[in-house]
Amino acid sequence: MNKAVNWNKTASRIRSLRREKRMSQLYLAEKLGVSRSLVSAWENGSCTPDINKIRVMTMLFGVPADYIYGSTDRRYNIKIPNGFEFDLTKLNSAGIQMIHSIYKLLINSDEYRQK
């Protein structure tokens, strides 16, 4: 992570991301294998999720762990070694899915994959 974890921001981010995905606390709890009351506690800042739960949330919400932790405000930027940077915040979820599909196509192709 680039900066220190901001636990108050983490609580707010979990709540906001869950709502953006139109997930109930119960649904998120079931996906994470925890109780609804624990999700509520994370969202009000009375306790914090462990790294394994954060990892699952990164997949469910489609954002990096640094964003959930509140150590960055960059949700979807991808840095590529050649110096290119893509700001995926300009795309909707269908556009992001398309990039993911193209990426999978490229890495599964002998023509484009590094050897």
Secondary structure, 3 states (H helix, E strand, C coil): CCCCCCHHHHHHHHHHHHHHCCCCHHHHHHHHCCCHHHHHHHHHCCCCCCHHHHHHHHHHHCCCHHHHHCCCCCCCCEECCCCCEECHHHCCHHHHHHHHHHHHHHHCCCCCCCC
